[in-house]
Amino acid sequence: MSTGSKIAFAIVAHPDDVEFYMAGTVLLLKEAAWEVHYMTLSSGSGGSVKYSAAAVGPMRRTESRDAARILGAKYHPSLCDDLEIFYELKLLRRLAAVVRAVRPRIVLTHSPQDYMEDHTNTCRLAVTAAFGHGMPNFKTVPGRKAVEGDVTIYHAMPHGLRDPLRRRVMPELFVNTTGVHKRKRDALAAHRSQKDWLDVSQGLDSYLITMDGFSEELGRMSGQFQHAEGWRRHLHLGFSAEDTDPLREALGANCRVNKTYCEWLENPLTLALSPKGERESGERIRNESKFDNGAEG
């Protein structure tokens, strides 16, 4: 399969999910001369206690467009409403059509394990749409021809850095977002309706503070960066060549590998990610600098 395109597609559940979990990576890809695309499957219609769904949907669409503009990304319209993201054929056909039109080399999406089903189902839909991009017998709506080319999927960290059963989730890759954190914050601040809602329920600028804390925690976990985003690479089978890692190649020194995680992939029983395993992993990261630079050589 061809590996030549430099197109990345962020596919998430809700307006502001890109900004919380992956906007720094999107900005860095843009700086590396990649074409970047932005899509939320849901309109965000449930994100208000003040406005009706009919009123808040267009409001959040405008905010998402503004945020995508800050990120330098092409915006794609939503396909459904909050809590209506199901792993079902009609929605899959529509998302698959968008994926074929974009022809991404990289897909950025949610963790396969996350705190709510909109995130989990978006991940499943994104993975299947990417898998089917080259299958001519799978029909999309609207109809689009199958396309050739490798695609590599990267999963963001789950909300709270834990799976639904409260188990800690460790990244495979840490992306240094320190240099673009202000723009990431500006993009999140474009979601003004969420500020109004969360300020009332949780305190002044709580959504910005939550994002700051999330990226700072990942930075601490990296042992290297002030702010970071974390990623895990999807299995290559059916998607790309085995040894391809385009995110790492594109971001170079801003992308570092957590060797402890990679060792755990091969021998999960030797380093269970229990509290003891986490402490040992953290010590190895801090004291032994167990990272590889993203650049080759």
C-alpha positions as CSV (number, residue, x, y, z in Angstrom):
1,M,0.0,0.0,0.0
2,S,1.1,3.6,-0.6
3,T,2.5,5.5,2.3
4,G,3.0,8.9,0.6
5,S,0.1,11.1,1.8
6,K,0.6,13.6,4.7
7,I,-3.0,13.9,5.8
8,A,-4.2,13.4,9.4
9,F,-7.8,13.1,10.5
10,A,-9.0,13.7,14.1
11,I,-12.3,11.8,14.6
12,V,-13.9,12.4,18.1
13,A,-17.2,12.2,19.7
14,H,-18.0,15.7,20.9
15,P,-17.2,19.4,20.3
16,D,-14.1,20.2,22.5
17,D,-12.9,16.5,22.6
18,V,-10.2,17.3,20.0
19,E,-9.1,20.3,22.2
20,F,-9.0,18.2,25.4
21,Y,-7.1,15.2,24.1
22,M,-5.3,15.8,20.9
23,A,-5.1,19.5,19.7
24,G,-1.4,19.8,20.6
25,T,-0.6,16.9,18.3
26,V,-2.8,18.3,15.5
27,L,-1.0,21.6,15.8
28,L,2.4,19.9,15.7
29,L,1.4,17.9,12.6
30,K,0.3,21.2,11.0
31,E,3.7,22.7,11.7
32,A,5.3,19.6,10.1
33,A,3.4,20.4,6.9
34,W,0.7,17.9,7.3
35,E,-2.9,18.5,6.1
36,V,-5.2,18.1,9.2
37,H,-8.9,17.4,9.4
38,Y,-11.3,17.8,12.3
39,M,-14.6,16.0,12.9
40,T,-16.9,15.4,15.9
41,L,-19.5,12.7,15.3
42,S,-22.0,14.4,17.6
43,S,-23.3,17.9,17.4
44,G,-22.9,18.5,21.1
45,S,-26.6,19.0,21.5
46,G,-26.6,17.7,25.1
47,G,-24.0,20.1,26.4
48,S,-26.2,22.7,28.1
49,V,-28.7,23.0,30.9
50,K,-29.7,26.5,29.7
51,Y,-30.5,26.0,26.0
52,S,-32.6,23.5,24.1
53,A,-30.9,20.9,21.9
54,A,-32.2,22.7,18.8
55,A,-30.5,25.9,20.0
56,V,-27.3,24.5,21.4
57,G,-26.4,22.4,18.3
58,P,-25.8,25.3,15.9
59,M,-24.0,27.2,18.7
60,R,-21.6,24.4,19.2
61,R,-21.1,23.9,15.5
62,T,-20.0,27.5,15.3
63,E,-17.6,27.0,18.2
64,S,-16.1,23.9,16.6
65,R,-15.6,25.7,13.3
66,D,-13.8,28.5,15.3
67,A,-11.6,26.0,17.1
68,A,-10.8,24.1,13.9
69,R,-9.7,27.5,12.4
70,I,-7.4,28.1,15.3
71,L,-5.9,24.7,14.8
72,G,-5.5,25.2,11.1
73,A,-7.7,22.1,10.4
74,K,-10.5,21.5,7.9
75,Y,-13.8,21.1,9.7
76,H,-16.3,18.3,8.8
77,P,-19.9,18.5,10.0
78,S,-21.3,16.2,12.7
79,L,-23.5,13.2,11.8
80,C,-25.7,12.8,14.9
81,D,-26.5,14.1,18.4
82,D,-25.1,13.4,21.9
83,L,-25.8,9.9,23.2
84,E,-26.8,8.8,19.7
85,I,-23.4,7.6,18.7
86,F,-24.0,3.8,18.2
87,Y,-21.9,1.2,16.5
88,E,-24.4,0.7,13.7
89,L,-24.4,0.4,9.9
90,K,-26.1,3.7,8.9
91,L,-23.6,5.8,10.9
92,L,-20.7,3.7,9.8
93,R,-21.6,4.1,6.1
94,R,-21.7,7.9,6.5
95,L,-18.4,8.1,8.4
96,A,-16.7,5.7,6.0
97,A,-17.7,8.1,3.1
98,V,-15.9,11.0,4.9
99,V,-12.8,8.8,5.6
100,R,-12.6,7.9,1.9
101,A,-12.9,11.5,0.9
102,V,-10.2,12.7,3.3
103,R,-7.8,9.7,2.5
104,P,-5.9,10.1,5.8
105,R,-2.5,8.5,6.5
106,I,-3.0,9.0,10.2
107,V,-6.3,8.7,12.1
108,L,-6.4,10.2,15.6
109,T,-9.3,9.0,17.8
110,H,-10.4,8.0,21.3
111,S,-9.1,5.3,23.5
112,P,-10.9,1.9,22.9
113,Q,-11.6,2.0,26.7
114,D,-13.1,5.3,28.0
115,Y,-15.4,6.6,30.6
116,M,-18.5,7.0,28.3
117,E,-20.0,5.1,25.4
118,D,-20.0,8.0,23.0
119,H,-16.2,8.0,23.1
120,T,-15.9,4.2,22.9
121,N,-18.4,3.9,20.0
122,T,-16.7,6.7,18.1
123,C,-13.4,4.8,18.4
124,R,-15.0,1.6,17.1
125,L,-16.6,3.5,14.2
126,A,-13.4,5.3,13.3
127,V,-11.4,2.0,13.3
128,T,-13.9,0.2,11.1
129,A,-14.3,3.1,8.7
130,A,-10.5,3.2,8.4
131,F,-10.3,-0.6,7.9
132,G,-12.9,-0.4,5.1
133,H,-11.5,2.5,3.2
134,G,-10.0,0.2,0.6
135,M,-12.9,-2.3,0.4
136,P,-14.8,-1.7,-2.8
137,N,-17.7,-4.0,-1.8
138,F,-18.5,-2.0,1.3
139,K,-20.9,0.8,0.3
140,T,-20.8,4.2,1.8
141,V,-23.4,7.0,2.0
142,P,-23.0,9.0,-0.1
143,G,-21.3,6.5,-2.4
144,R,-17.5,6.9,-2.7
145,K,-15.0,4.7,-4.4
146,A,-12.6,2.7,-2.2
147,V,-9.1,4.2,-1.9
148,E,-5.7,2.6,-1.6
149,G,-3.1,3.5,0.9
150,D,-1.8,2.7,4.4
151,V,-3.6,4.2,7.4
152,T,-2.3,4.1,10.9
153,I,-4.6,4.7,13.9
154,Y,-3.5,6.3,17.2
155,H,-5.7,6.2,20.3
156,A,-5.7,9.1,22.7
157,M,-5.6,8.7,26.5
158,P,-9.0,8.0,28.1
159,H,-10.5,10.7,30.3
160,G,-8.9,10.6,33.7
161,L,-6.1,8.3,32.3
162,R,-8.1,5.3,33.5
163,D,-10.4,2.7,31.8
164,P,-14.0,2.3,32.8
165,L,-12.9,-0.2,35.5
166,R,-10.6,2.4,37.1
167,R,-7.4,0.8,35.9
168,R,-4.6,3.1,35.0
169,V,-3.8,3.5,31.3
170,M,-0.2,4.2,30.2
171,P,0.8,5.8,26.9
172,E,3.0,4.3,24.3
173,L,4.0,7.7,22.9
174,F,4.4,11.0,24.6
175,V,4.0,14.1,22.4
176,N,5.6,17.3,23.7
177,T,2.9,19.9,23.4
178,T,4.6,22.5,25.6
179,G,5.3,24.8,22.7
180,V,1.8,24.8,21.3
181,H,-0.1,24.7,24.6
182,K,-1.3,28.3,24.5
183,R,-2.9,27.7,21.1
184,K,-4.4,24.5,22.3
185,R,-5.9,26.4,25.2
186,D,-7.2,29.1,22.8
187,A,-8.9,26.5,20.7
188,L,-10.6,25.0,23.8
189,A,-11.6,28.5,24.9
190,A,-13.5,28.9,21.6
191,H,-16.1,26.5,23.0
192,R,-17.7,29.4,24.9
193,S,-20.9,27.7,25.7
194,Q,-19.1,25.0,27.7
195,K,-17.3,27.8,29.7
196,D,-20.7,29.2,30.7
197,W,-22.1,25.8,31.6
198,L,-19.2,24.5,33.5
199,D,-18.4,27.8,35.2
200,V,-21.9,27.6,36.8
201,S,-21.6,23.9,37.8
202,Q,-17.9,23.5,38.5
203,G,-16.1,26.9,38.9
204,L,-14.4,29.6,37.0
205,D,-12.7,28.4,33.8
206,S,-13.0,24.8,35.1
207,Y,-12.8,23.3,31.6
208,L,-9.5,25.1,30.8
209,I,-8.1,24.2,34.2
210,T,-9.1,20.5,33.7
211,M,-7.3,20.4,30.3
212,D,-4.2,22.1,31.8
213,G,-4.1,19.5,34.6
214,F,-4.5,16.6,32.1
215,S,-1.6,17.8,29.9
216,E,0.6,18.5,32.9
217,E,0.0,15.1,34.4
218,L,1.0,13.5,31.1
219,G,4.0,15.7,31.1
220,R,5.0,14.5,34.5
221,M,4.5,10.9,33.4
222,S,6.8,11.5,30.5
223,G,9.6,12.6,32.8
224,Q,10.6,15.0,30.1
225,F,8.0,17.6,29.1
226,Q,6.0,20.3,30.9
227,H,2.9,19.5,28.8
228,A,2.2,16.3,26.8
229,E,-0.4,14.3,25.0
230,G,-0.3,10.5,25.1
231,W,-1.0,8.0,22.4
232,R,-1.2,4.2,21.8
233,R,-0.8,2.8,18.2
234,H,-3.4,0.4,16.9
235,L,-2.4,-3.0,15.6
236,H,-1.2,-2.7,12.0
237,L,-3.0,-5.8,10.7
238,G,-5.4,-4.9,7.9
239,F,-4.3,-1.2,8.0
240,S,-0.6,-0.7,7.2
241,A,2.9,-2.2,7.1
242,E,4.0,-3.6,10.4
243,D,6.9,-1.3,11.1
244,T,5.2,2.0,10.1
245,D,4.9,4.7,12.7
246,P,4.1,8.0,10.8
247,L,3.2,10.1,13.9
248,R,6.6,9.4,15.5
249,E,8.3,10.0,12.1
250,A,6.4,13.3,11.5
251,L,7.0,14.8,15.0
252,G,10.7,13.8,15.5
253,A,12.1,15.0,18.7
254,N,8.7,16.1,20.0
255,C,7.6,12.4,20.1
256,R,9.1,10.0,22.6
257,V,8.5,6.3,23.1
258,N,7.7,4.8,26.5
259,K,9.9,1.7,26.4
260,T,8.3,0.4,29.6
261,Y,5.0,0.3,27.8
262,C,6.6,-1.5,24.8
263,E,8.1,-4.1,27.1
264,W,4.8,-4.6,28.7
265,L,3.2,-5.2,25.3
266,E,5.5,-8.2,24.7
267,N,5.6,-9.5,28.3
268,P,2.5,-8.2,30.1
269,L,2.9,-10.5,33.1
270,T,6.4,-9.2,33.8
271,L,5.3,-5.6,34.4
272,A,1.6,-5.6,35.4
273,L,0.4,-2.0,35.4
274,S,-0.6,-2.2,39.0
275,P,0.3,0.6,41.4
276,K,3.6,-1.1,42.0
277,G,4.2,-1.4,38.3
278,E,3.3,2.3,37.8
279,R,5.8,3.3,40.5
280,E,8.5,1.2,38.9
281,S,7.6,2.5,35.5
282,G,7.7,6.1,36.7
283,E,11.1,5.6,38.3
284,R,12.5,4.1,35.2
285,I,11.2,7.0,33.1
286,R,12.7,9.6,35.4
287,N,16.0,8.0,36.5
288,E,17.0,6.0,33.4
289,S,15.5,8.2,30.6
290,K,14.0,5.1,29.0
291,F,12.9,6.8,25.9
292,D,13.7,6.8,22.2
293,N,13.7,10.0,20.3
294,G,11.2,10.1,17.5
295,A,13.8,11.0,14.9
296,E,15.6,8.2,13.1
297,G,19.4,7.7,13.4
